[in-house]
Amino acid sequence: MPDLSPSVIARIVGVSLRTLHRSFSGSGSSVMSFVRHRRLHGAHDDLVRRGSATGISEIAAHWHFSDSSHFIRHFKSAFGTTPAAYLKTHCSPHAANSPYLVTK
C-alpha cells in the first residue's frame, strides 16, 4: 500500500490516531519506522530469494520505497552494505552457508 500512513493504519486497525501513536511510544520506534522496517525486511527476503534475476529498483518499487536510492540508503543503514554488494557477498554460490541467506 503505497499511501500507507499512520492515519490509514489507525483507520484499518480501528483505533484513534492518538492510540496508535501511544502504542508505539514505549518501543522507541515510530509507526512509520516500524512500517519501513517491515518493508525493508520483506525487500531483503525478495532480494535473497530472487537474486540478480530481479532488478533492485523493481524490488524497491514492489515494496513501495519512493525510489531506488531511498531503498538503497535504508538497506545500507540496516544491513551495512548496498543491496548489490549484499547479493555478491551473501547470495553467491560460495556463500550458500551464510547465516543471512533466507530460504523459503
Secondary structure, 3 states (H helix, E strand, C coil): CCCCCHHHHHHHHCCCHHHHHHHHHCCCCCHHHHHHHHHHHHHHHHHHHHHHHCCHHHHHHHCCCCCHHHHHHHHHHHHCCCHHHHHHHHCCHHHCCCCCCCCC
